[in-house]
Amino acid sequence: MKNYDFLIVGAGLFGAVIAHRATQAGKRCLVIDKRQHIGGNVYCEKIEGINVHKYGAHIFHTSNKEIWDFVNSIVPFNRYTNCPVAYAPDGKLYNLPFNMNTFYQMWGVKNPAEAMDKLKEQRQDAIDRMKADGISEPRNLEEQALCLIGKDIYEKLIKHYTEKQWGRPCTELPAFIIRRLPVRLTFDNNYFNDTYQGIPIGGYNLLIEGLLKGCDIRLGVDFKEIKQSWNDIAEKLVYTGPIDEYFDFKLGRLDWRTVRFETEILNIPNYQGNAVVNYTDSLTNWTRIIEHKHFESFGDGVYENPKTVISREFSTEFKSGMEPYYPVNDNRNNSLAEKYRQLADKEDNVIFGGRLADYKYYDMAPVIEQAMKVQI
């Protein structure tokens, strides 16, 4: 007789939600993770009394009330609103996403009509230059961005940040990466359009602990060590690791971008006045700085703790042994990922899910929504 109904590989959001639903349905679950902690990339490390997002900023946002009510039933969320700021090559700060504040800072325009006239002028200039060169459709990210937003914003807020993030010139990146640029003709710095947004009060660890309540958990366990005998342990397998790794890379390896973090404790209460500051210049090596206390401390509350913790993020090419973060969605990788998905569909009693197993970049809410639809 098998000990468990589900063996869940990966204690991140997808695996934790499956585990929660299965446990509530009376199923027995064993959750394993090769890391020494639960939570996957939403794990928070407590430093100087501050919940530090160890694997990068995670801001929960959704317009799905069912998902919002679900996560808040585990742990209440605060009112954090993501309003990033960009440090540009000209040494000035600009609001993101592109909105009336950005356009005022960039061009001095004061109303939507003036902003639209300036945008049209910049877009048309880019289109005319392409036509003069015999180009009818954008061939790469640079040409696409110039047609969507114009030269000024592209060169100050997009070009260098994107090249640092992907490790390639914008002229070598596919146009589809940037086909949907948010442009708002309102003075609204809220990065997301969703109805609900926030951070778990007390950090994401409380959310994951609540979801995994009642499960057996084994940390520091690599699935590769038990892959051949997993069906002696459980009736079904939930796999959230890299899909190509599950199949021993037999069709080839998928490419990823990864992130390296430099975290520092500072003996000041407030370093940059914002949780997220992007560095869109070419001289700064990091892509952004996260000041973690701003996720959970607001207004004068920021000064209650005399110290702060910041993390500089460096985007790098993935190598074996690193943590995979972002799929490289070019034609080669998308085609290869689809072939692996076809193999996955043929696996008996195996559920694949999450960004690594799907080779798709997901925000947190869609991952939970995906896990909620799985038949238990």
N, C-alpha and C positions, 0 to 999 in steps of 0.2 A: 504493500500500500504506500502510495506517495505521500510525503509529509505536507505538501503544499498544493494549493490550487493554482497559484501564480508564482513564478519566479520573475522578479522585476529587476532588470539590469539597468541601473542608473537611478539615483535618488534625487533627480531634478524634478521640475514641475510636472512633466508628462507622466513619469513613473509614479510620482507621489499622488497625483490625482487618481490614476488607475488604482493604486493601492488603497486609497481612501474609499473609493466607490466599492471596490471588491470586499474590503473589510466590513463595510456597512451592510453588504449583501450576505454576510456570513461566510465569506471565503477566507481561506488561509493564505497569507502572502509572505514571501521572503523577498526582501529588497537587498540587493548587493550594489556596492559602488567601489571602484578601484581607488578613489580618494579616501582620505581619513575623516571625511565629514559628509553629512547629508546636504542636500540643497542644490547640488550642481553649481551652475554659475550664478545663482542668486544668493549663494552663501555669504553671510556677513561675519566679519571678524571684529570683535570688540577691542578697540584700541583707545585708551584714554577716555573711556566712557562713551565712545562714539561708535556707532555701527558702520563699519567700513565695508563697502561693497567690494569684496576682494577681487572679483573678476569683472569689474567695470560697472558703470551706473546702470541700475535697473529701475525703471519708472513704470509703474503699472497704469495702464490706461485702456479704456474700453467704452463702447456705447451699448454693450450687451448687459442689460440690467440683471439677467439671470446669473451671468458670470460674476458681476460686481457683488451681488448679494451672496453668492457662494463663497467668495474669498473672504468677505466681511463676516460671514458666519463662523469662520475659523479664527480670524483675528481682525479687529477693527483697523481701518486704514485712515491715515491723516489726510490733510488737504493739500499736500505738495502739488505744485503746478510747475511743469517744466518750461522754463523761459531762458534758454541758453543765450550766451553772448559770444561774439566772435572778435578775437584780437587779430586785426588785419595787417597786411604789409605796410600800410601807411601809418601804423602805430596807433590807430584809432579803434574804438570799440563800436561794434554794430550789433543791433538786436537781430535775433533769429526767431522764427523763420522770416523770410523776406516779407516785410509788411510796411505800413506807412512810417513807422519809426525808422526802419532801415532806409527807406527812400529819402526821408528827411535828412538822415545822417549822411547819406551818400550824395544827394543832389540839392538839398535844401528845399525840396518841394513840400508844400504845406497842405495839399488836399488831393483826393483821389484823381481828379481830372488832370492835374499837373503831373502826378506820378504816372498815369497811363500814357500821357503824351510822351514823357521821357522814355518809358519802356518801349513804346511803339517805335520811337526814333532809333533806339539802340538795336532793337530786333531787326528793323528794316535795314539798317546799316550792315548787319551781319549777313542777312539774306542777299543783299546786293553784292557784297564781296564774294560770296559763294557763287552766285550766278556769273560774275565776271571771270571766275576761274573754271566755269563749266560744270559746277557741282549743283545738282538739282535736289538732292536729299542729303541730310547730315550723314557723314560716314563714320563718325566717331563721337565720343563724349564731348570733346571740345566744340565741335561744330554744332552739336545738338544744344549744348548749353548756351552758346552765343545766340542761337535762334530763339531760345526761350526767354532769356533774361538779359542779353546784351553784354558788351565788353566790360563795363565798369564792375558790375557785381561778379561776373565770372572771374575776372583777374584778381579781385580783392577777397572774395569770399568762397570761391569754389575751386579754382585751379590747383593751388598748392596744397590745400587740405585734401583734395581727392587724390592727388598724386602721392602724398604721404600715406594715405589710407590704403591705396592699392599697390603702391610700389612700382607704378608704371606711369609714363606720360599720358595725359588725357587724350592725346591723339592716337594712342594705342588701345584705349578702352572702348568697348562697344557703346553705341549711342543709346541703346535701350536702358542702360543703367540710370539715366537721368531724364527720362522722358516725362516724368511727373514731378515737376518742381513746384512746391507750394508758393503761391504768390497771393498775398492778401492786401486788399486796398482798405484795411482798417488798422487802427493803432492797437493791435492785439499781439502780444508777445508769447502767448500760449502756443507751444510748439505743436501740440496735438489738438485735433478737432473733436475728440471724443467727449462724451457726456460725463464720464467718471474718470478720476485720476487721483493717484495718491501712492503712499508708501505704507506698508504695515507698521503700525505703532509698536515699537520695540524691535523692528527689523524683520527681514524675510525668514530668518531661522524659525521664528514662532509660527509662521505660516506652514513651513515644511514639517515641523514637529507635529503640528496639529493634524496635518494630512496623513502622516505616517503613524499616528497613534493606533496601537493594536497590532502593528506589523512586527515581524522579526526583521532585524537589520544586521547586516554583516558588512563592515567597512574594510578597505584595504584588500578587496577581493577582485581579481581580474577575471572577467568572464571567460577569457581564453583558456584559463586553467580548468574550467568545468564545462566548457562548451559541449564536449563529446558526450557528457553524461547528464546534461541538464534535465532530460525527460525522465531520469530516475528520481529527480527531486520534486518536480511539479508537473501538473497537467498541461499548463500553458506557459509560454514565455513571452514577456514583454521586453522588447529590446529597444534601447534608446541611444545606443552608441553609434559610431560611424558605420554607415551601411556597407561601405566597401571593405571595412575591417571584418565585419560579420562573415563575408564571403571570401575571406583570406586574400583579398585584392586580386582575385583570379581574372578579372576583366581589366585590371589596371587601377591605379590610385587616383582618387579624386583630389583636386587641389583645394587648399584652404588659405585664408589669411588668418593670422593670429595676432594677439596683442600682448605686449610686455608692459608691466606696471612697475613704476618706481614710487613707493609710498613713503611719505615723510611726515613726522610729527613736528609741528611748529609751536613755539611758545608764544603764540598770539591767538586771540579769540576769533579773528576773522581775517582770512587771507585775501580772498578775491571778491567777497560780497555776493557770491552766487555759487550754486552747486556745480554748474557746467560752464566752462569757458573754452571755446574752440580756438585753436591757433591756426589761422588760415594763411600764414606767411611761410616762405620757403626756408628761412634761416633757423627757425625753431624746429628741433627734431621731433618733438612730441606733437600728437594731433590735438590733445586737449588736456586740461587739468580738472579733476573732480575734487571739490571740497565737500567731504561727506556729511559734515554736521548740518549743512543746509537742507538735506533731505528730511530732517526731522526736527530742526530748530528754526523758529521763525521770529522775525522782529527782534526785540531785545533779548529773546531767549537764546540767541546765538552767543551772547556774552556771558551766559551763566557758566559756561565751561571756559576757563582761561586758555585752553589749548585747542588746536585744530589739527586735522589730518587731511593731507592732500595726496592725490595719486596722479602722476603724469603717465599718460598712455602713449605707447609707441607701437604703431602698426608695423608688423614684420611678416616676412614670408614664412609659411608653415614648414617645419621640418619634423621628421619622425621624433616622437618623444614630447613634442609641444602639445598644448591644448588647441584643438581646432575651433575657430570662432565663426568665420564668415565664409560661406560657399563662394567660389569664384564662378559666377554665372555666365561664362562664355559658352560658345557653341560646343566645344569639346567636352567640357564638364557636364553641361546639361544633358547631352546625348548619353554620356557614360552613366550618369546618375539614373536616367530613365531605364537603361538596361539592367542596372542593379535593382530598380524597383520592380521590374518584371520578374526577376528571380525571387524577390521577396514575396511576391504574390503567390508563388508556388510553395512556400514554406508552410508546412502543416503546424497548426497550433502556435504560431509565432505572430505576435503583433508588433509591428514596427511603428515608431512614432517619435515626434520631437525633431528639432532642427538637424541633428546629426544623422539620424536614421532616415529622414526625408531628404536630406541635402537641400534644405530650404531655410532661409532666414525667417524666423518667426519672432513677433513680439510675444510677451507672456500670455496675454489674454487668448489669442488664437490657439496657443499650445493647450491651454486648459480646455477651451472649447472642443478642440480635437479629441482630447482625452475623455471628455464627457460623452462623446458620441460612440465610443468603443463599447461593443457588446460585452457585458461581464458575464 
